[in-house]
Amino acid sequence: MSKIKKFISDMKKELDRIRWCKGKELVKNAVVTIVFIIFFALFFTLIEYVVSMIMKIDFKSLIERIADLF
């Protein structure tokens, strides 16, 4: 039982050491996080779109057309 009391006491001391965000800082961090999430969602969506368009290209016929030019 003494180990549990010591653990809880140590945990309270550690929680007192934590620097919690204030209101403006919390809002700022939340906005930055949301902006990054939106940016990366759009970025990966664009990458997926580009890759899917590349996969649709018929390279065999494209090479034949280029060969016909020469």
Predicted model as a PDB file, atoms N, CA, C, CB and O in Angstrom, pLDDT in the B-factor column:
MODEL        1                                                                  
ATOM      1  N   MET A   1       0.824  -1.199   0.000  1.00 84.00           N  
ATOM      2  CA  MET A   1       0.000   0.000   0.000  1.00 84.00           C  
ATOM      3  C   MET A   1       0.869   1.265   0.000  1.00 84.00           C  
ATOM      4  CB  MET A   1      -0.938  -0.003   1.215  1.00 84.00           C  
ATOM      5  O   MET A   1       0.496   2.285  -0.579  1.00 84.00           O  
ATOM      6  N   SER A   2       2.015   1.183   0.647  1.00 88.00           N  
ATOM      7  CA  SER A   2       2.894   2.363   0.693  1.00 88.00           C  
ATOM      8  C   SER A   2       3.459   2.688  -0.689  1.00 88.00           C  
ATOM      9  CB  SER A   2       4.047   2.135   1.689  1.00 88.00           C  
ATOM     10  O   SER A   2       3.708   3.852  -1.003  1.00 88.00           O  
ATOM     11  N   LYS A   3       3.661   1.660  -1.510  1.00 91.00           N  
ATOM     12  CA  LYS A   3       4.158   1.897  -2.869  1.00 91.00           C  
ATOM     13  C   LYS A   3       3.126   2.674  -3.688  1.00 91.00           C  
ATOM     14  CB  LYS A   3       4.496   0.557  -3.566  1.00 91.00           C  
ATOM     15  O   LYS A   3       3.491   3.549  -4.473  1.00 91.00           O  
ATOM     16  N   ILE A   4       1.872   2.365  -3.513  1.00 93.00           N  
ATOM     17  CA  ILE A   4       0.804   3.056  -4.239  1.00 93.00           C  
ATOM     18  C   ILE A   4       0.732   4.519  -3.799  1.00 93.00           C  
ATOM     19  CB  ILE A   4      -0.560   2.353  -4.008  1.00 93.00           C  
ATOM     20  O   ILE A   4       0.573   5.410  -4.633  1.00 93.00           O  
ATOM     21  N   LYS A   5       0.848   4.768  -2.498  1.00 92.00           N  
ATOM     22  CA  LYS A   5       0.818   6.144  -1.993  1.00 92.00           C  
ATOM     23  C   LYS A   5       1.999   6.934  -2.514  1.00 92.00           C  
ATOM     24  CB  LYS A   5       0.811   6.159  -0.464  1.00 92.00           C  
ATOM     25  O   LYS A   5       1.855   8.101  -2.876  1.00 92.00           O  
ATOM     26  N   LYS A   6       3.179   6.306  -2.555  1.00 94.00           N  
ATOM     27  CA  LYS A   6       4.366   6.987  -3.077  1.00 94.00           C  
ATOM     28  C   LYS A   6       4.194   7.292  -4.570  1.00 94.00           C  
ATOM     29  CB  LYS A   6       5.634   6.124  -2.845  1.00 94.00           C  
ATOM     30  O   LYS A   6       4.543   8.374  -5.043  1.00 94.00           O  
ATOM     31  N   PHE A   7       3.648   6.314  -5.296  1.00 95.00           N  
ATOM     32  CA  PHE A   7       3.415   6.517  -6.725  1.00 95.00           C  
ATOM     33  C   PHE A   7       2.483   7.706  -6.961  1.00 95.00           C  
ATOM     34  CB  PHE A   7       2.826   5.245  -7.358  1.00 95.00           C  
ATOM     35  O   PHE A   7       2.766   8.555  -7.806  1.00 95.00           O  
ATOM     36  N   ILE A   8       1.390   7.771  -6.232  1.00 95.00           N  
ATOM     37  CA  ILE A   8       0.429   8.865  -6.391  1.00 95.00           C  
ATOM     38  C   ILE A   8       1.067  10.187  -6.002  1.00 95.00           C  
ATOM     39  CB  ILE A   8      -0.832   8.613  -5.544  1.00 95.00           C  
ATOM     40  O   ILE A   8       0.846  11.199  -6.667  1.00 95.00           O  
ATOM     41  N   SER A   9       1.856  10.195  -4.935  1.00 94.00           N  
ATOM     42  CA  SER A   9       2.543  11.416  -4.505  1.00 94.00           C  
ATOM     43  C   SER A   9       3.519  11.886  -5.574  1.00 94.00           C  
ATOM     44  CB  SER A   9       3.283  11.183  -3.177  1.00 94.00           C  
ATOM     45  O   SER A   9       3.560  13.074  -5.895  1.00 94.00           O  
ATOM     46  N   ASP A  10       4.302  10.969  -6.127  1.00 94.00           N  
ATOM     47  CA  ASP A  10       5.249  11.314  -7.193  1.00 94.00           C  
ATOM     48  C   ASP A  10       4.523  11.793  -8.442  1.00 94.00           C  
ATOM     49  CB  ASP A  10       6.133  10.111  -7.534  1.00 94.00           C  
ATOM     50  O   ASP A  10       4.988  12.706  -9.126  1.00 94.00           O  
ATOM     51  N   MET A  11       3.392  11.182  -8.736  1.00 95.00           N  
ATOM     52  CA  MET A  11       2.621  11.581  -9.906  1.00 95.00           C  
ATOM     53  C   MET A  11       2.096  13.010  -9.751  1.00 95.00           C  
ATOM     54  CB  MET A  11       1.456  10.608 -10.134  1.00 95.00           C  
ATOM     55  O   MET A  11       2.116  13.785 -10.708  1.00 95.00           O  
ATOM     56  N   LYS A  12       1.632  13.356  -8.559  1.00 94.00           N  
ATOM     57  CA  LYS A  12       1.153  14.722  -8.309  1.00 94.00           C  
ATOM     58  C   LYS A  12       2.287  15.727  -8.467  1.00 94.00           C  
ATOM     59  CB  LYS A  12       0.541  14.833  -6.898  1.00 94.00           C  
ATOM     60  O   LYS A  12       2.079  16.810  -9.015  1.00 94.00           O  
ATOM     61  N   LYS A  13       3.484  15.384  -7.995  1.00 93.00           N  
ATOM     62  CA  LYS A  13       4.643  16.274  -8.145  1.00 93.00           C  
ATOM     63  C   LYS A  13       4.973  16.488  -9.622  1.00 93.00           C  
ATOM     64  CB  LYS A  13       5.872  15.695  -7.404  1.00 93.00           C  
ATOM     65  O   LYS A  13       5.261  17.610 -10.040  1.00 93.00           O  
ATOM     66  N   GLU A  14       4.931  15.425 -10.402  1.00 92.00           N  
ATOM     67  CA  GLU A  14       5.215  15.542 -11.838  1.00 92.00           C  
ATOM     68  C   GLU A  14       4.158  16.382 -12.548  1.00 92.00           C  
ATOM     69  CB  GLU A  14       5.294  14.151 -12.482  1.00 92.00           C  
ATOM     70  O   GLU A  14       4.487  17.169 -13.436  1.00 92.00           O  
ATOM     71  N   LEU A  15       2.898  16.224 -12.166  1.00 91.00           N  
ATOM     72  CA  LEU A  15       1.831  17.018 -12.775  1.00 91.00           C  
ATOM     73  C   LEU A  15       1.980  18.505 -12.442  1.00 91.00           C  
ATOM     74  CB  LEU A  15       0.462  16.511 -12.306  1.00 91.00           C  
ATOM     75  O   LEU A  15       1.609  19.360 -13.246  1.00 91.00           O  
ATOM     76  N   ASP A  16       2.518  18.813 -11.271  1.00 89.00           N  
ATOM     77  CA  ASP A  16       2.750  20.215 -10.900  1.00 89.00           C  
ATOM     78  C   ASP A  16       3.863  20.840 -11.730  1.00 89.00           C  
ATOM     79  CB  ASP A  16       3.094  20.322  -9.415  1.00 89.00           C  
ATOM     80  O   ASP A  16       3.900  22.060 -11.897  1.00 89.00           O  
ATOM     81  N   ARG A  17       4.765  20.021 -12.250  1.00 91.00           N  
ATOM     82  CA  ARG A  17       5.877  20.527 -13.071  1.00 91.00           C  
ATOM     83  C   ARG A  17       5.455  20.861 -14.500  1.00 91.00           C  
ATOM     84  CB  ARG A  17       6.999  19.507 -13.105  1.00 91.00           C  
ATOM     85  O   ARG A  17       6.143  21.610 -15.194  1.00 91.00           O  
ATOM     86  N   ILE A  18       4.347  20.317 -14.932  1.00 90.00           N  
ATOM     87  CA  ILE A  18       3.894  20.524 -16.306  1.00 90.00           C  
ATOM     88  C   ILE A  18       3.462  21.971 -16.502  1.00 90.00           C  
ATOM     89  CB  ILE A  18       2.734  19.565 -16.650  1.00 90.00           C  
ATOM     90  O   ILE A  18       2.770  22.543 -15.659  1.00 90.00           O  
ATOM     91  N   ARG A  19       3.883  22.566 -17.640  1.00 87.00           N  
ATOM     92  CA  ARG A  19       3.450  23.921 -17.986  1.00 87.00           C  
ATOM     93  C   ARG A  19       2.279  23.784 -18.951  1.00 87.00           C  
ATOM     94  CB  ARG A  19       4.625  24.771 -18.620  1.00 87.00           C  
ATOM     95  O   ARG A  19       2.454  23.392 -20.104  1.00 87.00           O  
ATOM     96  N   TRP A  20       1.102  24.106 -18.476  1.00 85.00           N  
ATOM     97  CA  TRP A  20      -0.109  23.976 -19.274  1.00 85.00           C  
ATOM     98  C   TRP A  20      -0.284  25.221 -20.129  1.00 85.00           C  
ATOM     99  CB  TRP A  20      -1.346  23.750 -18.373  1.00 85.00           C  
ATOM    100  O   TRP A  20       0.062  26.321 -19.698  1.00 85.00           O  
ATOM    101  N   CYS A  21      -0.813  25.062 -21.325  1.00 87.00           N  
ATOM    102  CA  CYS A  21      -1.036  26.172 -22.250  1.00 87.00           C  
ATOM    103  C   CYS A  21      -2.132  27.094 -21.731  1.00 87.00           C  
ATOM    104  CB  CYS A  21      -1.403  25.647 -23.645  1.00 87.00           C  
ATOM    105  O   CYS A  21      -3.099  26.657 -21.108  1.00 87.00           O  
ATOM    106  N   LYS A  22      -1.951  28.383 -22.008  1.00 91.00           N  
ATOM    107  CA  LYS A  22      -2.998  29.359 -21.696  1.00 91.00           C  
ATOM    108  C   LYS A  22      -3.963  29.419 -22.881  1.00 91.00           C  
ATOM    109  CB  LYS A  22      -2.387  30.780 -21.389  1.00 91.00           C  
ATOM    110  O   LYS A  22      -3.736  28.769 -23.902  1.00 91.00           O  
ATOM    111  N   GLY A  23      -5.032  30.194 -22.748  1.00 89.00           N  
ATOM    112  CA  GLY A  23      -6.091  30.239 -23.756  1.00 89.00           C  
ATOM    113  C   GLY A  23      -5.630  30.614 -25.146  1.00 89.00           C  
ATOM    114  O   GLY A  23      -5.916  29.893 -26.102  1.00 89.00           O  
ATOM    115  N   LYS A  24      -4.907  31.748 -25.287  1.00 94.00           N  
ATOM    116  CA  LYS A  24      -4.481  32.206 -26.610  1.00 94.00           C  
ATOM    117  C   LYS A  24      -3.488  31.237 -27.233  1.00 94.00           C  
ATOM    118  CB  LYS A  24      -3.862  33.600 -26.518  1.00 94.00           C  
ATOM    119  O   LYS A  24      -3.551  30.958 -28.430  1.00 94.00           O  
ATOM    120  N   GLU A  25      -2.580  30.730 -26.426  1.00 94.00           N  
ATOM    121  CA  GLU A  25      -1.589  29.793 -26.933  1.00 94.00           C  
ATOM    122  C   GLU A  25      -2.251  28.488 -27.374  1.00 94.00           C  
ATOM    123  CB  GLU A  25      -0.523  29.516 -25.866  1.00 94.00           C  
ATOM    124  O   GLU A  25      -1.857  27.894 -28.378  1.00 94.00           O  
ATOM    125  N   LEU A  26      -3.235  28.057 -26.638  1.00 94.00           N  
ATOM    126  CA  LEU A  26      -3.965  26.837 -26.984  1.00 94.00           C  
ATOM    127  C   LEU A  26      -4.701  27.001 -28.313  1.00 94.00           C  
ATOM    128  CB  LEU A  26      -4.958  26.472 -25.870  1.00 94.00           C  
ATOM    129  O   LEU A  26      -4.681  26.101 -29.153  1.00 94.00           O  
ATOM    130  N   VAL A  27      -5.348  28.145 -28.499  1.00 95.00           N  
ATOM    131  CA  VAL A  27      -6.067  28.414 -29.751  1.00 95.00           C  
ATOM    132  C   VAL A  27      -5.084  28.473 -30.912  1.00 95.00           C  
ATOM    133  CB  VAL A  27      -6.868  29.739 -29.656  1.00 95.00           C  
ATOM    134  O   VAL A  27      -5.339  27.913 -31.979  1.00 95.00           O  
ATOM    135  N   LYS A  28      -3.956  29.155 -30.702  1.00 96.00           N  
ATOM    136  CA  LYS A  28      -2.938  29.270 -31.750  1.00 96.00           C  
ATOM    137  C   LYS A  28      -2.432  27.890 -32.156  1.00 96.00           C  
ATOM    138  CB  LYS A  28      -1.763  30.150 -31.274  1.00 96.00           C  
ATOM    139  O   LYS A  28      -2.326  27.591 -33.346  1.00 96.00           O  
ATOM    140  N   ASN A  29      -2.119  27.054 -31.174  1.00 95.00           N  
ATOM    141  CA  ASN A  29      -1.627  25.710 -31.476  1.00 95.00           C  
ATOM    142  C   ASN A  29      -2.690  24.864 -32.175  1.00 95.00           C  
ATOM    143  CB  ASN A  29      -1.172  25.017 -30.193  1.00 95.00           C  
ATOM    144  O   ASN A  29      -2.371  24.078 -33.067  1.00 95.00           O  
ATOM    145  N   ALA A  30      -3.935  25.022 -31.778  1.00 96.00           N  
ATOM    146  CA  ALA A  30      -5.019  24.277 -32.417  1.00 96.00           C  
ATOM    147  C   ALA A  30      -5.184  24.697 -33.870  1.00 96.00           C  
ATOM    148  CB  ALA A  30      -6.333  24.485 -31.657  1.00 96.00           C  
ATOM    149  O   ALA A  30      -5.381  23.851 -34.742  1.00 96.00           O  
ATOM    150  N   VAL A  31      -5.104  26.013 -34.141  1.00 97.00           N  
ATOM    151  CA  VAL A  31      -5.240  26.510 -35.511  1.00 97.00           C  
ATOM    152  C   VAL A  31      -4.091  26.001 -36.375  1.00 97.00           C  
ATOM    153  CB  VAL A  31      -5.282  28.052 -35.530  1.00 97.00           C  
ATOM    154  O   VAL A  31      -4.309  25.564 -37.505  1.00 97.00           O  
ATOM    155  N   VAL A  32      -2.877  26.056 -35.852  1.00 98.00           N  
ATOM    156  CA  VAL A  32      -1.713  25.570 -36.614  1.00 98.00           C  
ATOM    157  C   VAL A  32      -1.874  24.087 -36.921  1.00 98.00           C  
ATOM    158  CB  VAL A  32      -0.394  25.816 -35.829  1.00 98.00           C  
ATOM    159  O   VAL A  32      -1.575  23.650 -38.033  1.00 98.00           O  
ATOM    160  N   THR A  33      -2.335  23.322 -35.965  1.00 98.00           N  
ATOM    161  CA  THR A  33      -2.535  21.889 -36.165  1.00 98.00           C  
ATOM    162  C   THR A  33      -3.580  21.625 -37.243  1.00 98.00           C  
ATOM    163  CB  THR A  33      -2.954  21.220 -34.854  1.00 98.00           C  
ATOM    164  O   THR A  33      -3.375  20.778 -38.113  1.00 98.00           O  
ATOM    165  N   ILE A  34      -4.685  22.337 -37.190  1.00 98.00           N  
ATOM    166  CA  ILE A  34      -5.752  22.151 -38.180  1.00 98.00           C  
ATOM    167  C   ILE A  34      -5.277  22.556 -39.571  1.00 98.00           C  
ATOM    168  CB  ILE A  34      -7.000  22.965 -37.789  1.00 98.00           C  
ATOM    169  O   ILE A  34      -5.595  21.885 -40.553  1.00 98.00           O  
ATOM    170  N   VAL A  35      -4.515  23.650 -39.666  1.00 98.00           N  
ATOM    171  CA  VAL A  35      -3.985  24.093 -40.964  1.00 98.00           C  
ATOM    172  C   VAL A  35      -3.058  23.029 -41.544  1.00 98.00           C  
ATOM    173  CB  VAL A  35      -3.230  25.442 -40.819  1.00 98.00           C  
ATOM    174  O   VAL A  35      -3.140  22.716 -42.732  1.00 98.00           O  
ATOM    175  N   PHE A  36      -2.177  22.472 -40.716  1.00 98.00           N  
ATOM    176  CA  PHE A  36      -1.280  21.429 -41.202  1.00 98.00           C  
ATOM    177  C   PHE A  36      -2.035  20.186 -41.632  1.00 98.00           C  
ATOM    178  CB  PHE A  36      -0.270  21.068 -40.137  1.00 98.00           C  
ATOM    179  O   PHE A  36      -1.682  19.568 -42.637  1.00 98.00           O  
ATOM    180  N   ILE A  37      -3.064  19.810 -40.894  1.00 98.00           N  
ATOM    181  CA  ILE A  37      -3.864  18.641 -41.271  1.00 98.00           C  
ATOM    182  C   ILE A  37      -4.529  18.872 -42.626  1.00 98.00           C  
ATOM    183  CB  ILE A  37      -4.934  18.338 -40.191  1.00 98.00           C  
ATOM    184  O   ILE A  37      -4.522  17.984 -43.479  1.00 98.00           O  
ATOM    185  N   ILE A  38      -5.099  20.050 -42.827  1.00 98.00           N  
ATOM    186  CA  ILE A  38      -5.746  20.370 -44.109  1.00 98.00           C  
ATOM    187  C   ILE A  38      -4.718  20.388 -45.235  1.00 98.00           C  
ATOM    188  CB  ILE A  38      -6.472  21.735 -44.029  1.00 98.00           C  
ATOM    189  O   ILE A  38      -4.968  19.852 -46.314  1.00 98.00           O  
ATOM    190  N   PHE A  39      -3.550  21.010 -44.984  1.00 98.00           N  
ATOM    191  CA  PHE A  39      -2.502  21.079 -46.000  1.00 98.00           C  
ATOM    192  C   PHE A  39      -2.077  19.680 -46.434  1.00 98.00           C  
ATOM    193  CB  PHE A  39      -1.291  21.860 -45.472  1.00 98.00           C  
ATOM    194  O   PHE A  39      -2.022  19.388 -47.629  1.00 98.00           O  
ATOM    195  N   PHE A  40      -1.775  18.810 -45.460  1.00 98.00           N  
ATOM    196  CA  PHE A  40      -1.311  17.476 -45.811  1.00 98.00           C  
ATOM    197  C   PHE A  40      -2.418  16.631 -46.430  1.00 98.00           C  
ATOM    198  CB  PHE A  40      -0.758  16.781 -44.587  1.00 98.00           C  
ATOM    199  O   PHE A  40      -2.138  15.784 -47.278  1.00 98.00           O  
ATOM    200  N   ALA A  41      -3.650  16.839 -46.032  1.00 98.00           N  
ATOM    201  CA  ALA A  41      -4.763  16.121 -46.664  1.00 98.00           C  
ATOM    202  C   ALA A  41      -4.865  16.511 -48.143  1.00 98.00           C  
ATOM    203  CB  ALA A  41      -6.102  16.422 -45.929  1.00 98.00           C  
ATOM    204  O   ALA A  41      -5.020  15.646 -49.005  1.00 98.00           O  
ATOM    205  N   LEU A  42      -4.779  17.810 -48.433  1.00 98.00           N  
ATOM    206  CA  LEU A  42      -4.813  18.268 -49.827  1.00 98.00           C  
ATOM    207  C   LEU A  42      -3.587  17.785 -50.602  1.00 98.00           C  
ATOM    208  CB  LEU A  42      -4.896  19.798 -49.882  1.00 98.00           C  
ATOM    209  O   LEU A  42      -3.699  17.381 -51.760  1.00 98.00           O  
ATOM    210  N   PHE A  43      -2.417  17.830 -49.960  1.00 98.00           N  
ATOM    211  CA  PHE A  43      -1.186  17.399 -50.618  1.00 98.00           C  
ATOM    212  C   PHE A  43      -1.269  15.932 -51.016  1.00 98.00           C  
ATOM    213  CB  PHE A  43       0.020  17.629 -49.702  1.00 98.00           C  
ATOM    214  O   PHE A  43      -0.969  15.582 -52.158  1.00 98.00           O  
ATOM    215  N   PHE A  44      -1.674  15.067 -50.084  1.00 98.00           N  
ATOM    216  CA  PHE A  44      -1.734  13.642 -50.397  1.00 98.00           C  
ATOM    217  C   PHE A  44      -2.868  13.319 -51.369  1.00 98.00           C  
ATOM    218  CB  PHE A  44      -1.903  12.835 -49.118  1.00 98.00           C  
ATOM    219  O   PHE A  44      -2.759  12.375 -52.152  1.00 98.00           O  
ATOM    220  N   THR A  45      -3.946  14.087 -51.327  1.00 98.00           N  
ATOM    221  CA  THR A  45      -5.009  13.903 -52.307  1.00 98.00           C  
ATOM    222  C   THR A  45      -4.505  14.258 -53.701  1.00 98.00           C  
ATOM    223  CB  THR A  45      -6.237  14.758 -51.944  1.00 98.00           C  
ATOM    224  O   THR A  45      -4.797  13.550 -54.665  1.00 98.00           O  
ATOM    225  N   LEU A  46      -3.758  15.340 -53.813  1.00 98.00           N  
ATOM    226  CA  LEU A  46      -3.182  15.737 -55.094  1.00 98.00           C  
ATOM    227  C   LEU A  46      -2.199  14.688 -55.595  1.00 98.00           C  
ATOM    228  CB  LEU A  46      -2.487  17.095 -54.972  1.00 98.00           C  
ATOM    229  O   LEU A  46      -2.218  14.334 -56.774  1.00 98.00           O  
ATOM    230  N   ILE A  47      -1.350  14.195 -54.719  1.00 98.00           N  
ATOM    231  CA  ILE A  47      -0.396  13.158 -55.114  1.00 98.00           C  
ATOM    232  C   ILE A  47      -1.120  11.907 -55.594  1.00 98.00           C  
ATOM    233  CB  ILE A  47       0.536  12.811 -53.946  1.00 98.00           C  
ATOM    234  O   ILE A  47      -0.729  11.308 -56.596  1.00 98.00           O  
ATOM    235  N   GLU A  48      -2.165  11.514 -54.891  1.00 97.00           N  
ATOM    236  CA  GLU A  48      -2.937  10.335 -55.296  1.00 97.00           C  
ATOM    237  C   GLU A  48      -3.588  10.558 -56.660  1.00 97.00           C  
ATOM    238  CB  GLU A  48      -4.012  10.004 -54.242  1.00 97.00           C  
ATOM    239  O   GLU A  48      -3.633   9.644 -57.483  1.00 97.00           O  
ATOM    240  N   TYR A  49      -4.089  11.761 -56.901  1.00 96.00           N  
ATOM    241  CA  TYR A  49      -4.710  12.085 -58.191  1.00 96.00           C  
ATOM    242  C   TYR A  49      -3.678  12.008 -59.314  1.00 96.00           C  
ATOM    243  CB  TYR A  49      -5.350  13.492 -58.149  1.00 96.00           C  
ATOM    244  O   TYR A  49      -3.940  11.426 -60.367  1.00 96.00           O  
ATOM    245  N   VAL A  50      -2.502  12.600 -59.086  1.00 95.00           N  
ATOM    246  CA  VAL A  50      -1.453  12.595 -60.112  1.00 95.00           C  
ATOM    247  C   VAL A  50      -1.016  11.166 -60.417  1.00 95.00           C  
ATOM    248  CB  VAL A  50      -0.239  13.440 -59.658  1.00 95.00           C  
ATOM    249  O   VAL A  50      -0.861  10.799 -61.582  1.00 95.00           O  
ATOM    250  N   VAL A  51      -0.819  10.366 -59.383  1.00 94.00           N  
ATOM    251  CA  VAL A  51      -0.400   8.980 -59.598  1.00 94.00           C  
ATOM    252  C   VAL A  51      -1.479   8.201 -60.335  1.00 94.00           C  
ATOM    253  CB  VAL A  51      -0.076   8.299 -58.261  1.00 94.00           C  
ATOM    254  O   VAL A  51      -1.156   7.388 -61.200  1.00 94.00           O  
ATOM    255  N   SER A  52      -2.738   8.422 -60.022  1.00 94.00           N  
ATOM    256  CA  SER A  52      -3.809   7.707 -60.723  1.00 94.00           C  
ATOM    257  C   SER A  52      -3.877   8.135 -62.186  1.00 94.00           C  
ATOM    258  CB  SER A  52      -5.165   7.955 -60.034  1.00 94.00           C  
ATOM    259  O   SER A  52      -4.182   7.318 -63.055  1.00 94.00           O  
ATOM    260  N   MET A  53      -3.595   9.404 -62.467  1.00 92.00           N  
ATOM    261  CA  MET A  53      -3.570   9.853 -63.869  1.00 92.00           C  
ATOM    262  C   MET A  53      -2.393   9.233 -64.620  1.00 92.00           C  
ATOM    263  CB  MET A  53      -3.491  11.395 -63.943  1.00 92.00           C  
ATOM    264  O   MET A  53      -2.523   8.872 -65.789  1.00 92.00           O  
ATOM    265  N   ILE A  54      -1.256   9.111 -63.958  1.00 90.00           N  
ATOM    266  CA  ILE A  54      -0.096   8.486 -64.598  1.00 90.00           C  
ATOM    267  C   ILE A  54      -0.389   7.020 -64.881  1.00 90.00           C  
ATOM    268  CB  ILE A  54       1.165   8.624 -63.710  1.00 90.00           C  
ATOM    269  O   ILE A  54       0.013   6.495 -65.919  1.00 90.00           O  
ATOM    270  N   MET A  55      -1.088   6.355 -63.964  1.00 88.00           N  
ATOM    271  CA  MET A  55      -1.404   4.939 -64.159  1.00 88.00           C  
ATOM    272  C   MET A  55      -2.367   4.724 -65.331  1.00 88.00           C  
ATOM    273  CB  MET A  55      -2.007   4.357 -62.882  1.00 88.00           C  
ATOM    274  O   MET A  55      -2.396   3.640 -65.914  1.00 88.00           O  
ATOM    275  N   LYS A  56      -3.149   5.743 -65.678  1.00 88.00           N  
ATOM    276  CA  LYS A  56      -4.104   5.623 -66.784  1.00 88.00           C  
ATOM    277  C   LYS A  56      -3.443   5.793 -68.148  1.00 88.00           C  
ATOM    278  CB  LYS A  56      -5.209   6.649 -66.627  1.00 88.00           C  
ATOM    279  O   LYS A  56      -4.042   5.456 -69.169  1.00 88.00           O  
ATOM    280  N   ILE A  57      -2.222   6.307 -68.178  1.00 85.00           N  
ATOM    281  CA  ILE A  57      -1.542   6.542 -69.455  1.00 85.00           C  
ATOM    282  C   ILE A  57      -1.168   5.201 -70.074  1.00 85.00           C  
ATOM    283  CB  ILE A  57      -0.275   7.434 -69.262  1.00 85.00           C  
ATOM    284  O   ILE A  57      -0.632   4.315 -69.409  1.00 85.00           O  
ATOM    285  N   ASP A  58      -1.461   5.079 -71.352  1.00 82.00           N  
ATOM    286  CA  ASP A  58      -1.089   3.877 -72.102  1.00 82.00           C  
ATOM    287  C   ASP A  58       0.297   4.130 -72.686  1.00 82.00           C  
ATOM    288  CB  ASP A  58      -2.147   3.538 -73.239  1.00 82.00           C  
ATOM    289  O   ASP A  58       0.433   4.710 -73.763  1.00 82.00           O  
ATOM    290  N   PHE A  59       1.307   3.693 -71.970  1.00 83.00           N  
ATOM    291  CA  PHE A  59       2.680   3.993 -72.368  1.00 83.00           C  
ATOM    292  C   PHE A  59       3.080   3.288 -73.665  1.00 83.00           C  
ATOM    293  CB  PHE A  59       3.634   3.599 -71.259  1.00 83.00           C  
ATOM    294  O   PHE A  59       3.901   3.802 -74.425  1.00 83.00           O  
ATOM    295  N   LYS A  60       2.507   2.127 -73.915  1.00 83.00           N  
ATOM    296  CA  LYS A  60       2.859   1.395 -75.130  1.00 83.00           C  
ATOM    297  C   LYS A  60       2.471   2.196 -76.366  1.00 83.00           C  
ATOM    298  CB  LYS A  60       2.174   0.020 -75.150  1.00 83.00           C  
ATOM    299  O   LYS A  60       3.275   2.348 -77.286  1.00 83.00           O  
ATOM    300  N   SER A  61       1.241   2.709 -76.392  1.00 84.00           N  
ATOM    301  CA  SER A  61       0.818   3.493 -77.556  1.00 84.00           C  
ATOM    302  C   SER A  61       1.554   4.828 -77.606  1.00 84.00           C  
ATOM    303  CB  SER A  61      -0.702   3.729 -77.525  1.00 84.00           C  
ATOM    304  O   SER A  61       1.803   5.355 -78.690  1.00 84.00           O  
ATOM    305  N   LEU A  62       1.900   5.373 -76.455  1.00 81.00           N  
ATOM    306  CA  LEU A  62       2.657   6.624 -76.417  1.00 81.00           C  
ATOM    307  C   LEU A  62       4.040   6.436 -77.018  1.00 81.00           C  
ATOM    308  CB  LEU A  62       2.773   7.140 -74.980  1.00 81.00           C  
ATOM    309  O   LEU A  62       4.519   7.292 -77.762  1.00 81.00           O  
ATOM    310  N   ILE A  63       4.681   5.320 -76.698  1.00 85.00           N  
ATOM    311  CA  ILE A  63       6.013   5.023 -77.257  1.00 85.00           C  
ATOM    312  C   ILE A  63       5.910   4.792 -78.755  1.00 85.00           C  
ATOM    313  CB  ILE A  63       6.641   3.781 -76.567  1.00 85.00           C  
ATOM    314  O   ILE A  63       6.790   5.207 -79.510  1.00 85.00           O  
ATOM    315  N   GLU A  64       4.837   4.130 -79.195  1.00 85.00           N  
ATOM    316  CA  GLU A  64       4.646   3.901 -80.632  1.00 85.00           C  
ATOM    317  C   GLU A  64       4.466   5.224 -81.372  1.00 85.00           C  
ATOM    318  CB  GLU A  64       3.427   2.987 -80.876  1.00 85.00           C  
ATOM    319  O   GLU A  64       5.014   5.403 -82.460  1.00 85.00           O  
ATOM    320  N   ARG A  65       3.714   6.138 -80.802  1.00 85.00           N  
ATOM    321  CA  ARG A  65       3.517   7.452 -81.450  1.00 85.00           C  
ATOM    322  C   ARG A  65       4.844   8.215 -81.538  1.00 85.00           C  
ATOM    323  CB  ARG A  65       2.467   8.298 -80.665  1.00 85.00           C  
ATOM    324  O   ARG A  65       5.151   8.837 -82.555  1.00 85.00           O  
ATOM    325  N   ILE A  66       5.617   8.154 -80.463  1.00 86.00           N  
ATOM    326  CA  ILE A  66       6.907   8.845 -80.489  1.00 86.00           C  
ATOM    327  C   ILE A  66       7.827   8.207 -81.504  1.00 86.00           C  
ATOM    328  CB  ILE A  66       7.561   8.833 -79.104  1.00 86.00           C  
ATOM    329  O   ILE A  66       8.558   8.913 -82.198  1.00 86.00           O  
ATOM    330  N   ALA A  67       7.812   6.879 -81.610  1.00 87.00           N  
ATOM    331  CA  ALA A  67       8.640   6.176 -82.589  1.00 87.00           C  
ATOM    332  C   ALA A  67       8.203   6.534 -84.006  1.00 87.00           C  
ATOM    333  CB  ALA A  67       8.562   4.651 -82.372  1.00 87.00           C  
ATOM    334  O   ALA A  67       9.042   6.621 -84.903  1.00 87.00           O  
ATOM    335  N   ASP A  68       6.916   6.741 -84.221  1.00 85.00           N  
ATOM    336  CA  ASP A  68       6.431   7.106 -85.568  1.00 85.00           C  
ATOM    337  C   ASP A  68       6.909   8.489 -85.977  1.00 85.00           C  
ATOM    338  CB  ASP A  68       4.898   7.057 -85.619  1.00 85.00           C  
ATOM    339  O   ASP A  68       7.025   8.771 -87.169  1.00 85.00           O  
ATOM    340  N   LEU A  69       7.187   9.353 -85.016  1.00 82.00           N  
ATOM    341  CA  LEU A  69       7.669  10.691 -85.334  1.00 82.00           C  
ATOM    342  C   LEU A  69       9.077  10.673 -85.906  1.00 82.00           C  
ATOM    343  CB  LEU A  69       7.630  11.562 -84.103  1.00 82.00           C  
ATOM    344  O   LEU A  69       9.466  11.574 -86.649  1.00 82.00           O  
ATOM    345  N   PHE A  70       9.837   9.644 -85.556  1.00 81.00           N  
ATOM    346  CA  PHE A  70      11.231   9.570 -86.015  1.00 81.00           C  
ATOM    347  C   PHE A  70      11.300   8.594 -87.110  1.00 81.00           C  
ATOM    348  CB  PHE A  70      12.201   9.185 -84.892  1.00 81.00           C  
ATOM    349  O   PHE A  70      12.375   8.358 -87.660  1.00 81.00           O  
TER     350      PHE A  70                                                      
ENDMDL                                                                          
END                                                                             
